[in-house]
Amino acid sequence: MVSITHANVMDSPLKEPVCQKLSKWLNEASDERRKERITKAIQNLKCLDE
């Protein structure tokens, strides 16, 4: 998984595709630890605040 700093993505045009990709990964993840990390990334990027 690629590490992303939310400061680089937060106000960029990449935010929407990154959020979509994170959502896709969350749906495909089977490992609970991975799901937690993806959920945290989604929250940090405020993907759901749009």
mmCIF entry with sequence, helices, sheets and N, C-alpha, C, O atoms, coordinates in Angstrom:
data_MODEL
# 
_entry.id   MODEL 
# 
_entity.id                         1 
_entity.type                       polymer 
_entity.pdbx_number_of_molecules   1 
# 
_entity_poly.entity_id                      1 
_entity_poly.type                           'polypeptide(L)' 
_entity_poly.nstd_linkage                   no 
_entity_poly.nstd_monomer                   no 
_entity_poly.pdbx_seq_one_letter_code       MVSITHANVMDSPLKEPVCQKLSKWLNEASDERRKERITKAIQNLKCLDE 
_entity_poly.pdbx_seq_one_letter_code_can   MVSITHANVMDSPLKEPVCQKLSKWLNEASDERRKERITKAIQNLKCLDE 
_entity_poly.pdbx_strand_id                 A 
# 
loop_
_entity_poly_seq.entity_id 
_entity_poly_seq.num 
_entity_poly_seq.mon_id 
_entity_poly_seq.hetero 
1 1  MET n 
1 2  VAL n 
1 3  SER n 
1 4  ILE n 
1 5  THR n 
1 6  HIS n 
1 7  ALA n 
1 8  ASN n 
1 9  VAL n 
1 10 MET n 
1 11 ASP n 
1 12 SER n 
1 13 PRO n 
1 14 LEU n 
1 15 LYS n 
1 16 GLU n 
1 17 PRO n 
1 18 VAL n 
1 19 CYS n 
1 20 GLN n 
1 21 LYS n 
1 22 LEU n 
1 23 SER n 
1 24 LYS n 
1 25 TRP n 
1 26 LEU n 
1 27 ASN n 
1 28 GLU n 
1 29 ALA n 
1 30 SER n 
1 31 ASP n 
1 32 GLU n 
1 33 ARG n 
1 34 ARG n 
1 35 LYS n 
1 36 GLU n 
1 37 ARG n 
1 38 ILE n 
1 39 THR n 
1 40 LYS n 
1 41 ALA n 
1 42 ILE n 
1 43 GLN n 
1 44 ASN n 
1 45 LEU n 
1 46 LYS n 
1 47 CYS n 
1 48 LEU n 
1 49 ASP n 
1 50 GLU n 
# 
_struct_asym.id          A 
_struct_asym.entity_id   1 
# 
loop_
_struct_conf.conf_type_id 
_struct_conf.id 
_struct_conf.pdbx_PDB_helix_id 
_struct_conf.beg_label_comp_id 
_struct_conf.beg_label_asym_id 
_struct_conf.beg_label_seq_id 
_struct_conf.pdbx_beg_PDB_ins_code 
_struct_conf.end_label_comp_id 
_struct_conf.end_label_asym_id 
_struct_conf.end_label_seq_id 
_struct_conf.pdbx_end_PDB_ins_code 
_struct_conf.beg_auth_comp_id 
_struct_conf.beg_auth_asym_id 
_struct_conf.beg_auth_seq_id 
_struct_conf.end_auth_comp_id 
_struct_conf.end_auth_asym_id 
_struct_conf.end_auth_seq_id 
_struct_conf.pdbx_PDB_helix_class 
_struct_conf.details 
_struct_conf.pdbx_PDB_helix_length 
HELX_P HELX_P1 AA1 HIS A 6  ? VAL A 9  ? HIS A 6  VAL A 9  1 ? 4  
HELX_P HELX_P2 AA2 LYS A 15 ? GLU A 28 ? LYS A 15 GLU A 28 1 ? 14 
HELX_P HELX_P3 AA3 GLU A 32 ? LEU A 45 ? GLU A 32 LEU A 45 1 ? 14 
HELX_P HELX_P4 AA4 CYS A 47 ? ASP A 49 ? CYS A 47 ASP A 49 5 ? 3  
# 
_struct_conf_type.id          HELX_P 
_struct_conf_type.criteria    ? 
_struct_conf_type.reference   ? 
# 
loop_
_atom_site.group_PDB 
_atom_site.id 
_atom_site.type_symbol 
_atom_site.label_atom_id 
_atom_site.label_alt_id 
_atom_site.label_comp_id 
_atom_site.label_asym_id 
_atom_site.label_entity_id 
_atom_site.label_seq_id 
_atom_site.pdbx_PDB_ins_code 
_atom_site.Cartn_x 
_atom_site.Cartn_y 
_atom_site.Cartn_z 
_atom_site.occupancy 
_atom_site.B_iso_or_equiv 
_atom_site.pdbx_formal_charge 
_atom_site.auth_seq_id 
_atom_site.auth_comp_id 
_atom_site.auth_asym_id 
_atom_site.auth_atom_id 
_atom_site.pdbx_PDB_model_num 
ATOM 1   N N  . MET A 1 1  ? 0.847   -1.179 0.000  1.00 0.00 ? 1  MET A N  1 
ATOM 2   C CA . MET A 1 1  ? 0.000   0.000  0.000  1.00 0.00 ? 1  MET A CA 1 
ATOM 3   C C  . MET A 1 1  ? 0.887   1.234  0.000  1.00 0.00 ? 1  MET A C  1 
ATOM 4   O O  . MET A 1 1  ? 1.931   1.258  0.652  1.00 0.00 ? 1  MET A O  1 
ATOM 5   N N  . VAL A 1 2  ? 0.480   2.225  -0.712 1.00 0.00 ? 2  VAL A N  1 
ATOM 6   C CA . VAL A 1 2  ? 1.246   3.463  -0.817 1.00 0.00 ? 2  VAL A CA 1 
ATOM 7   C C  . VAL A 1 2  ? 0.957   4.338  0.394  1.00 0.00 ? 2  VAL A C  1 
ATOM 8   O O  . VAL A 1 2  ? -0.193  4.471  0.813  1.00 0.00 ? 2  VAL A O  1 
ATOM 9   N N  . SER A 1 3  ? 1.984   4.921  0.942  1.00 0.00 ? 3  SER A N  1 
ATOM 10  C CA . SER A 1 3  ? 1.810   5.844  2.058  1.00 0.00 ? 3  SER A CA 1 
ATOM 11  C C  . SER A 1 3  ? 1.560   7.247  1.505  1.00 0.00 ? 3  SER A C  1 
ATOM 12  O O  . SER A 1 3  ? 2.300   7.726  0.647  1.00 0.00 ? 3  SER A O  1 
ATOM 13  N N  . ILE A 1 4  ? 0.523   7.890  1.999  1.00 0.00 ? 4  ILE A N  1 
ATOM 14  C CA . ILE A 1 4  ? 0.147   9.220  1.512  1.00 0.00 ? 4  ILE A CA 1 
ATOM 15  C C  . ILE A 1 4  ? 0.069   10.160 2.705  1.00 0.00 ? 4  ILE A C  1 
ATOM 16  O O  . ILE A 1 4  ? -0.543  9.833  3.723  1.00 0.00 ? 4  ILE A O  1 
ATOM 17  N N  . THR A 1 5  ? 0.688   11.321 2.579  1.00 0.00 ? 5  THR A N  1 
ATOM 18  C CA . THR A 1 5  ? 0.506   12.307 3.635  1.00 0.00 ? 5  THR A CA 1 
ATOM 19  C C  . THR A 1 5  ? -0.722  13.124 3.280  1.00 0.00 ? 5  THR A C  1 
ATOM 20  O O  . THR A 1 5  ? -0.843  13.609 2.155  1.00 0.00 ? 5  THR A O  1 
ATOM 21  N N  . HIS A 1 6  ? -1.629  13.278 4.224  1.00 0.00 ? 6  HIS A N  1 
ATOM 22  C CA . HIS A 1 6  ? -2.895  13.933 3.903  1.00 0.00 ? 6  HIS A CA 1 
ATOM 23  C C  . HIS A 1 6  ? -2.694  15.388 3.513  1.00 0.00 ? 6  HIS A C  1 
ATOM 24  O O  . HIS A 1 6  ? -3.531  15.949 2.805  1.00 0.00 ? 6  HIS A O  1 
ATOM 25  N N  . ALA A 1 7  ? -1.611  16.014 3.953  1.00 0.00 ? 7  ALA A N  1 
ATOM 26  C CA . ALA A 1 7  ? -1.359  17.414 3.599  1.00 0.00 ? 7  ALA A CA 1 
ATOM 27  C C  . ALA A 1 7  ? -1.152  17.569 2.088  1.00 0.00 ? 7  ALA A C  1 
ATOM 28  O O  . ALA A 1 7  ? -1.531  18.591 1.515  1.00 0.00 ? 7  ALA A O  1 
ATOM 29  N N  . ASN A 1 8  ? -0.562  16.579 1.451  1.00 0.00 ? 8  ASN A N  1 
ATOM 30  C CA . ASN A 1 8  ? -0.308  16.647 0.010  1.00 0.00 ? 8  ASN A CA 1 
ATOM 31  C C  . ASN A 1 8  ? -1.567  16.454 -0.818 1.00 0.00 ? 8  ASN A C  1 
ATOM 32  O O  . ASN A 1 8  ? -1.639  16.927 -1.952 1.00 0.00 ? 8  ASN A O  1 
ATOM 33  N N  . VAL A 1 9  ? -2.549  15.773 -0.273 1.00 0.00 ? 9  VAL A N  1 
ATOM 34  C CA . VAL A 1 9  ? -3.732  15.383 -1.031 1.00 0.00 ? 9  VAL A CA 1 
ATOM 35  C C  . VAL A 1 9  ? -4.947  16.228 -0.663 1.00 0.00 ? 9  VAL A C  1 
ATOM 36  O O  . VAL A 1 9  ? -5.838  16.436 -1.487 1.00 0.00 ? 9  VAL A O  1 
ATOM 37  N N  . MET A 1 10 ? -4.981  16.708 0.561  1.00 0.00 ? 10 MET A N  1 
ATOM 38  C CA . MET A 1 10 ? -6.174  17.360 1.110  1.00 0.00 ? 10 MET A CA 1 
ATOM 39  C C  . MET A 1 10 ? -6.776  18.422 0.184  1.00 0.00 ? 10 MET A C  1 
ATOM 40  O O  . MET A 1 10 ? -7.988  18.433 -0.035 1.00 0.00 ? 10 MET A O  1 
ATOM 41  N N  . ASP A 1 11 ? -5.953  19.299 -0.351 1.00 0.00 ? 11 ASP A N  1 
ATOM 42  C CA . ASP A 1 11 ? -6.463  20.397 -1.180 1.00 0.00 ? 11 ASP A CA 1 
ATOM 43  C C  . ASP A 1 11 ? -6.100  20.246 -2.655 1.00 0.00 ? 11 ASP A C  1 
ATOM 44  O O  . ASP A 1 11 ? -6.116  21.219 -3.409 1.00 0.00 ? 11 ASP A O  1 
ATOM 45  N N  . SER A 1 12 ? -5.778  19.038 -3.053 1.00 0.00 ? 12 SER A N  1 
ATOM 46  C CA . SER A 1 12 ? -5.372  18.841 -4.442 1.00 0.00 ? 12 SER A CA 1 
ATOM 47  C C  . SER A 1 12 ? -6.480  18.142 -5.227 1.00 0.00 ? 12 SER A C  1 
ATOM 48  O O  . SER A 1 12 ? -7.402  17.572 -4.644 1.00 0.00 ? 12 SER A O  1 
ATOM 49  N N  . PRO A 1 13 ? -6.380  18.192 -6.554 1.00 0.00 ? 13 PRO A N  1 
ATOM 50  C CA . PRO A 1 13 ? -7.362  17.481 -7.383 1.00 0.00 ? 13 PRO A CA 1 
ATOM 51  C C  . PRO A 1 13 ? -7.271  15.961 -7.226 1.00 0.00 ? 13 PRO A C  1 
ATOM 52  O O  . PRO A 1 13 ? -8.153  15.237 -7.687 1.00 0.00 ? 13 PRO A O  1 
ATOM 53  N N  . LEU A 1 14 ? -6.229  15.485 -6.590 1.00 0.00 ? 14 LEU A N  1 
ATOM 54  C CA . LEU A 1 14 ? -6.075  14.043 -6.385 1.00 0.00 ? 14 LEU A CA 1 
ATOM 55  C C  . LEU A 1 14 ? -6.937  13.519 -5.254 1.00 0.00 ? 14 LEU A C  1 
ATOM 56  O O  . LEU A 1 14 ? -7.084  12.305 -5.107 1.00 0.00 ? 14 LEU A O  1 
ATOM 57  N N  . LYS A 1 15 ? -7.510  14.400 -4.453 1.00 0.00 ? 15 LYS A N  1 
ATOM 58  C CA . LYS A 1 15 ? -8.261  13.942 -3.282 1.00 0.00 ? 15 LYS A CA 1 
ATOM 59  C C  . LYS A 1 15 ? -9.384  12.987 -3.666 1.00 0.00 ? 15 LYS A C  1 
ATOM 60  O O  . LYS A 1 15 ? -9.517  11.924 -3.060 1.00 0.00 ? 15 LYS A O  1 
ATOM 61  N N  . GLU A 1 16 ? -10.179 13.338 -4.642 1.00 0.00 ? 16 GLU A N  1 
ATOM 62  C CA . GLU A 1 16 ? -11.320 12.482 -5.006 1.00 0.00 ? 16 GLU A CA 1 
ATOM 63  C C  . GLU A 1 16 ? -10.892 11.099 -5.480 1.00 0.00 ? 16 GLU A C  1 
ATOM 64  O O  . GLU A 1 16 ? -11.424 10.102 -4.992 1.00 0.00 ? 16 GLU A O  1 
ATOM 65  N N  . PRO A 1 17 ? -9.927  11.002 -6.435 1.00 0.00 ? 17 PRO A N  1 
ATOM 66  C CA . PRO A 1 17 ? -9.510  9.649  -6.846 1.00 0.00 ? 17 PRO A CA 1 
ATOM 67  C C  . PRO A 1 17 ? -8.863  8.858  -5.713 1.00 0.00 ? 17 PRO A C  1 
ATOM 68  O O  . PRO A 1 17 ? -9.030  7.641  -5.636 1.00 0.00 ? 17 PRO A O  1 
ATOM 69  N N  . VAL A 1 18 ? -8.128  9.537  -4.835 1.00 0.00 ? 18 VAL A N  1 
ATOM 70  C CA . VAL A 1 18 ? -7.510  8.837  -3.704 1.00 0.00 ? 18 VAL A CA 1 
ATOM 71  C C  . VAL A 1 18 ? -8.590  8.304  -2.777 1.00 0.00 ? 18 VAL A C  1 
ATOM 72  O O  . VAL A 1 18 ? -8.502  7.168  -2.311 1.00 0.00 ? 18 VAL A O  1 
ATOM 73  N N  . CYS A 1 19 ? -9.602  9.110  -2.508 1.00 0.00 ? 19 CYS A N  1 
ATOM 74  C CA . CYS A 1 19 ? -10.701 8.663  -1.648 1.00 0.00 ? 19 CYS A CA 1 
ATOM 75  C C  . CYS A 1 19 ? -11.434 7.478  -2.263 1.00 0.00 ? 19 CYS A C  1 
ATOM 76  O O  . CYS A 1 19 ? -11.809 6.538  -1.562 1.00 0.00 ? 19 CYS A O  1 
ATOM 77  N N  . GLN A 1 20 ? -11.635 7.528  -3.572 1.00 0.00 ? 20 GLN A N  1 
ATOM 78  C CA . GLN A 1 20 ? -12.306 6.417  -4.256 1.00 0.00 ? 20 GLN A CA 1 
ATOM 79  C C  . GLN A 1 20 ? -11.479 5.137  -4.145 1.00 0.00 ? 20 GLN A C  1 
ATOM 80  O O  . GLN A 1 20 ? -12.017 4.055  -3.908 1.00 0.00 ? 20 GLN A O  1 
ATOM 81  N N  . LYS A 1 21 ? -10.176 5.276  -4.318 1.00 0.00 ? 21 LYS A N  1 
ATOM 82  C CA . LYS A 1 21 ? -9.290  4.114  -4.243 1.00 0.00 ? 21 LYS A CA 1 
ATOM 83  C C  . LYS A 1 21 ? -9.277  3.543  -2.830 1.00 0.00 ? 21 LYS A C  1 
ATOM 84  O O  . LYS A 1 21 ? -9.303  2.326  -2.648 1.00 0.00 ? 21 LYS A O  1 
ATOM 85  N N  . LEU A 1 22 ? -9.236  4.425  -1.825 1.00 0.00 ? 22 LEU A N  1 
ATOM 86  C CA . LEU A 1 22 ? -9.262  3.961  -0.438 1.00 0.00 ? 22 LEU A CA 1 
ATOM 87  C C  . LEU A 1 22 ? -10.565 3.222  -0.144 1.00 0.00 ? 22 LEU A C  1 
ATOM 88  O O  . LEU A 1 22 ? -10.554 2.198  0.540  1.00 0.00 ? 22 LEU A O  1 
ATOM 89  N N  . SER A 1 23 ? -11.678 3.726  -0.651 1.00 0.00 ? 23 SER A N  1 
ATOM 90  C CA . SER A 1 23 ? -12.967 3.060  -0.449 1.00 0.00 ? 23 SER A CA 1 
ATOM 91  C C  . SER A 1 23 ? -12.968 1.681  -1.096 1.00 0.00 ? 23 SER A C  1 
ATOM 92  O O  . SER A 1 23 ? -13.470 0.713  -0.524 1.00 0.00 ? 23 SER A O  1 
ATOM 93  N N  . LYS A 1 24 ? -12.403 1.604  -2.286 1.00 0.00 ? 24 LYS A N  1 
ATOM 94  C CA . LYS A 1 24 ? -12.319 0.322  -2.989 1.00 0.00 ? 24 LYS A CA 1 
ATOM 95  C C  . LYS A 1 24 ? -11.476 -0.667 -2.185 1.00 0.00 ? 24 LYS A C  1 
ATOM 96  O O  . LYS A 1 24 ? -11.857 -1.824 -2.013 1.00 0.00 ? 24 LYS A O  1 
ATOM 97  N N  . TRP A 1 25 ? -10.325 -0.197 -1.696 1.00 0.00 ? 25 TRP A N  1 
ATOM 98  C CA . TRP A 1 25 ? -9.461  -1.069 -0.898 1.00 0.00 ? 25 TRP A CA 1 
ATOM 99  C C  . TRP A 1 25 ? -10.171 -1.522 0.370  1.00 0.00 ? 25 TRP A C  1 
ATOM 100 O O  . TRP A 1 25 ? -10.031 -2.670 0.791  1.00 0.00 ? 25 TRP A O  1 
ATOM 101 N N  . LEU A 1 26 ? -10.936 -0.615 0.978  1.00 0.00 ? 26 LEU A N  1 
ATOM 102 C CA . LEU A 1 26 ? -11.656 -0.962 2.201  1.00 0.00 ? 26 LEU A CA 1 
ATOM 103 C C  . LEU A 1 26 ? -12.664 -2.081 1.928  1.00 0.00 ? 26 LEU A C  1 
ATOM 104 O O  . LEU A 1 26 ? -12.796 -3.008 2.726  1.00 0.00 ? 26 LEU A O  1 
ATOM 105 N N  . ASN A 1 27 ? -13.362 -1.995 0.820  1.00 0.00 ? 27 ASN A N  1 
ATOM 106 C CA . ASN A 1 27 ? -14.349 -3.019 0.456  1.00 0.00 ? 27 ASN A CA 1 
ATOM 107 C C  . ASN A 1 27 ? -13.693 -4.363 0.156  1.00 0.00 ? 27 ASN A C  1 
ATOM 108 O O  . ASN A 1 27 ? -14.294 -5.412 0.387  1.00 0.00 ? 27 ASN A O  1 
ATOM 109 N N  . GLU A 1 28 ? -12.462 -4.337 -0.360 1.00 0.00 ? 28 GLU A N  1 
ATOM 110 C CA . GLU A 1 28 ? -11.774 -5.564 -0.745 1.00 0.00 ? 28 GLU A CA 1 
ATOM 111 C C  . GLU A 1 28 ? -10.951 -6.170 0.395  1.00 0.00 ? 28 GLU A C  1 
ATOM 112 O O  . GLU A 1 28 ? -10.566 -7.338 0.331  1.00 0.00 ? 28 GLU A O  1 
ATOM 113 N N  . ALA A 1 29 ? -10.683 -5.382 1.430  1.00 0.00 ? 29 ALA A N  1 
ATOM 114 C CA . ALA A 1 29 ? -9.803  -5.837 2.506  1.00 0.00 ? 29 ALA A CA 1 
ATOM 115 C C  . ALA A 1 29 ? -10.471 -6.935 3.329  1.00 0.00 ? 29 ALA A C  1 
ATOM 116 O O  . ALA A 1 29 ? -11.663 -6.868 3.628  1.00 0.00 ? 29 ALA A O  1 
ATOM 117 N N  . SER A 1 30 ? -9.692  -7.932 3.684  1.00 0.00 ? 30 SER A N  1 
ATOM 118 C CA . SER A 1 30 ? -10.208 -8.995 4.534  1.00 0.00 ? 30 SER A CA 1 
ATOM 119 C C  . SER A 1 30 ? -9.550  -8.959 5.915  1.00 0.00 ? 30 SER A C  1 
ATOM 120 O O  . SER A 1 30 ? -10.091 -9.493 6.884  1.00 0.00 ? 30 SER A O  1 
ATOM 121 N N  . ASP A 1 31 ? -8.402  -8.338 5.993  1.00 0.00 ? 31 ASP A N  1 
ATOM 122 C CA . ASP A 1 31 ? -7.657  -8.247 7.241  1.00 0.00 ? 31 ASP A CA 1 
ATOM 123 C C  . ASP A 1 31 ? -8.170  -7.066 8.078  1.00 0.00 ? 31 ASP A C  1 
ATOM 124 O O  . ASP A 1 31 ? -8.225  -5.937 7.591  1.00 0.00 ? 31 ASP A O  1 
ATOM 125 N N  . GLU A 1 32 ? -8.541  -7.327 9.330  1.00 0.00 ? 32 GLU A N  1 
ATOM 126 C CA . GLU A 1 32 ? -9.099  -6.276 10.196 1.00 0.00 ? 32 GLU A CA 1 
ATOM 127 C C  . GLU A 1 32 ? -8.116  -5.131 10.408 1.00 0.00 ? 32 GLU A C  1 
ATOM 128 O O  . GLU A 1 32 ? -8.510  -3.965 10.416 1.00 0.00 ? 32 GLU A O  1 
ATOM 129 N N  . ARG A 1 33 ? -6.845  -5.459 10.580 1.00 0.00 ? 33 ARG A N  1 
ATOM 130 C CA . ARG A 1 33 ? -5.820  -4.418 10.801 1.00 0.00 ? 33 ARG A CA 1 
ATOM 131 C C  . ARG A 1 33 ? -5.740  -3.494 9.589  1.00 0.00 ? 33 ARG A C  1 
ATOM 132 O O  . ARG A 1 33 ? -5.638  -2.275 9.728  1.00 0.00 ? 33 ARG A O  1 
ATOM 133 N N  . ARG A 1 34 ? -5.787  -4.087 8.408  1.00 0.00 ? 34 ARG A N  1 
ATOM 134 C CA . ARG A 1 34 ? -5.727  -3.284 7.182  1.00 0.00 ? 34 ARG A CA 1 
ATOM 135 C C  . ARG A 1 34 ? -6.973  -2.406 7.062  1.00 0.00 ? 34 ARG A C  1 
ATOM 136 O O  . ARG A 1 34 ? -6.877  -1.243 6.671  1.00 0.00 ? 34 ARG A O  1 
ATOM 137 N N  . LYS A 1 35 ? -8.131  -2.954 7.395  1.00 0.00 ? 35 LYS A N  1 
ATOM 138 C CA . LYS A 1 35 ? -9.374  -2.170 7.353  1.00 0.00 ? 35 LYS A CA 1 
ATOM 139 C C  . LYS A 1 35 ? -9.295  -0.964 8.286  1.00 0.00 ? 35 LYS A C  1 
ATOM 140 O O  . LYS A 1 35 ? -9.739  0.129  7.937  1.00 0.00 ? 35 LYS A O  1 
ATOM 141 N N  . GLU A 1 36 ? -8.728  -1.170 9.474  1.00 0.00 ? 36 GLU A N  1 
ATOM 142 C CA . GLU A 1 36 ? -8.581  -0.075 10.426 1.00 0.00 ? 36 GLU A CA 1 
ATOM 143 C C  . GLU A 1 36 ? -7.690  1.021  9.867  1.00 0.00 ? 36 GLU A C  1 
ATOM 144 O O  . GLU A 1 36 ? -7.996  2.206  10.007 1.00 0.00 ? 36 GLU A O  1 
ATOM 145 N N  . ARG A 1 37 ? -6.593  0.632  9.236  1.00 0.00 ? 37 ARG A N  1 
ATOM 146 C CA . ARG A 1 37 ? -5.653  1.611  8.681  1.00 0.00 ? 37 ARG A CA 1 
ATOM 147 C C  . ARG A 1 37 ? -6.281  2.380  7.522  1.00 0.00 ? 37 ARG A C  1 
ATOM 148 O O  . ARG A 1 37 ? -6.088  3.590  7.408  1.00 0.00 ? 37 ARG A O  1 
ATOM 149 N N  . ILE A 1 38 ? -7.029  1.692  6.663  1.00 0.00 ? 38 ILE A N  1 
ATOM 150 C CA . ILE A 1 38 ? -7.689  2.348  5.534  1.00 0.00 ? 38 ILE A CA 1 
ATOM 151 C C  . ILE A 1 38 ? -8.769  3.297  6.042  1.00 0.00 ? 38 ILE A C  1 
ATOM 152 O O  . ILE A 1 38 ? -8.911  4.411  5.537  1.00 0.00 ? 38 ILE A O  1 
ATOM 153 N N  . THR A 1 39 ? -9.529  2.854  7.041  1.00 0.00 ? 39 THR A N  1 
ATOM 154 C CA . THR A 1 39 ? -10.576 3.706  7.623  1.00 0.00 ? 39 THR A CA 1 
ATOM 155 C C  . THR A 1 39 ? -9.963  4.968  8.216  1.00 0.00 ? 39 THR A C  1 
ATOM 156 O O  . THR A 1 39 ? -10.513 6.059  8.067  1.00 0.00 ? 39 THR A O  1 
ATOM 157 N N  . LYS A 1 40 ? -8.828  4.820  8.887  1.00 0.00 ? 40 LYS A N  1 
ATOM 158 C CA . LYS A 1 40 ? -8.159  5.982  9.466  1.00 0.00 ? 40 LYS A CA 1 
ATOM 159 C C  . LYS A 1 40 ? -7.698  6.946  8.375  1.00 0.00 ? 40 LYS A C  1 
ATOM 160 O O  . LYS A 1 40 ? -7.812  8.162  8.537  1.00 0.00 ? 40 LYS A O  1 
ATOM 161 N N  . ALA A 1 41 ? -7.186  6.422  7.280  1.00 0.00 ? 41 ALA A N  1 
ATOM 162 C CA . ALA A 1 41 ? -6.750  7.276  6.164  1.00 0.00 ? 41 ALA A CA 1 
ATOM 163 C C  . ALA A 1 41 ? -7.937  8.032  5.575  1.00 0.00 ? 41 ALA A C  1 
ATOM 164 O O  . ALA A 1 41 ? -7.822  9.213  5.250  1.00 0.00 ? 41 ALA A O  1 
ATOM 165 N N  . ILE A 1 42 ? -9.071  7.359  5.439  1.00 0.00 ? 42 ILE A N  1 
ATOM 166 C CA . ILE A 1 42 ? -10.284 7.992  4.911  1.00 0.00 ? 42 ILE A CA 1 
ATOM 167 C C  . ILE A 1 42 ? -10.719 9.129  5.843  1.00 0.00 ? 42 ILE A C  1 
ATOM 168 O O  . ILE A 1 42 ? -11.090 10.209 5.384  1.00 0.00 ? 42 ILE A O  1 
ATOM 169 N N  . GLN A 1 43 ? -10.672 8.875  7.141  1.00 0.00 ? 43 GLN A N  1 
ATOM 170 C CA . GLN A 1 43 ? -11.043 9.903  8.120  1.00 0.00 ? 43 GLN A CA 1 
ATOM 171 C C  . GLN A 1 43 ? -10.072 11.076 8.083  1.00 0.00 ? 43 GLN A C  1 
ATOM 172 O O  . GLN A 1 43 ? -10.494 12.231 8.133  1.00 0.00 ? 43 GLN A O  1 
ATOM 173 N N  . ASN A 1 44 ? -8.773  10.789 7.995  1.00 0.00 ? 44 ASN A N  1 
ATOM 174 C CA . ASN A 1 44 ? -7.763  11.851 7.965  1.00 0.00 ? 44 ASN A CA 1 
ATOM 175 C C  . ASN A 1 44 ? -7.916  12.750 6.747  1.00 0.00 ? 44 ASN A C  1 
ATOM 176 O O  . ASN A 1 44 ? -7.678  13.955 6.827  1.00 0.00 ? 44 ASN A O  1 
ATOM 177 N N  . LEU A 1 45 ? -8.310  12.171 5.629  1.00 0.00 ? 45 LEU A N  1 
ATOM 178 C CA . LEU A 1 45 ? -8.502  12.948 4.405  1.00 0.00 ? 45 LEU A CA 1 
ATOM 179 C C  . LEU A 1 45 ? -9.853  13.636 4.352  1.00 0.00 ? 45 LEU A C  1 
ATOM 180 O O  . LEU A 1 45 ? -10.114 14.453 3.469  1.00 0.00 ? 45 LEU A O  1 
ATOM 181 N N  . LYS A 1 46 ? -10.718 13.295 5.314  1.00 0.00 ? 46 LYS A N  1 
ATOM 182 C CA . LYS A 1 46 ? -12.066 13.842 5.350  1.00 0.00 ? 46 LYS A CA 1 
ATOM 183 C C  . LYS A 1 46 ? -12.822 13.542 4.044  1.00 0.00 ? 46 LYS A C  1 
ATOM 184 O O  . LYS A 1 46 ? -13.507 14.403 3.493  1.00 0.00 ? 46 LYS A O  1 
ATOM 185 N N  . CYS A 1 47 ? -12.676 12.302 3.569  1.00 0.00 ? 47 CYS A N  1 
ATOM 186 C CA . CYS A 1 47 ? -13.323 11.871 2.330  1.00 0.00 ? 47 CYS A CA 1 
ATOM 187 C C  . CYS A 1 47 ? -14.839 11.971 2.422  1.00 0.00 ? 47 CYS A C  1 
ATOM 188 O O  . CYS A 1 47 ? -15.514 12.219 1.423  1.00 0.00 ? 47 CYS A O  1 
ATOM 189 N N  . LEU A 1 48 ? -15.364 11.780 3.609  1.00 0.00 ? 48 LEU A N  1 
ATOM 190 C CA . LEU A 1 48 ? -16.818 11.721 3.763  1.00 0.00 ? 48 LEU A CA 1 
ATOM 191 C C  . LEU A 1 48 ? -17.422 13.086 4.072  1.00 0.00 ? 48 LEU A C  1 
ATOM 192 O O  . LEU A 1 48 ? -18.635 13.191 4.254  1.00 0.00 ? 48 LEU A O  1 
ATOM 193 N N  . ASP A 1 49 ? -16.603 14.128 4.133  1.00 0.00 ? 49 ASP A N  1 
ATOM 194 C CA . ASP A 1 49 ? -17.095 15.465 4.493  1.00 0.00 ? 49 ASP A CA 1 
ATOM 195 C C  . ASP A 1 49 ? -17.490 16.308 3.290  1.00 0.00 ? 49 ASP A C  1 
ATOM 196 O O  . ASP A 1 49 ? -17.693 17.516 3.420  1.00 0.00 ? 49 ASP A O  1 
ATOM 197 N N  . GLU A 1 50 ? -17.601 15.692 2.137  1.00 0.00 ? 50 GLU A N  1 
ATOM 198 C CA . GLU A 1 50 ? -17.884 16.470 0.917  1.00 0.00 ? 50 GLU A CA 1 
ATOM 199 C C  . GLU A 1 50 ? -19.349 16.696 0.720  1.00 0.00 ? 50 GLU A C  1 
ATOM 200 O O  . GLU A 1 50 ? -19.750 17.331 -0.256 1.00 0.00 ? 50 GLU A O  1 
# 
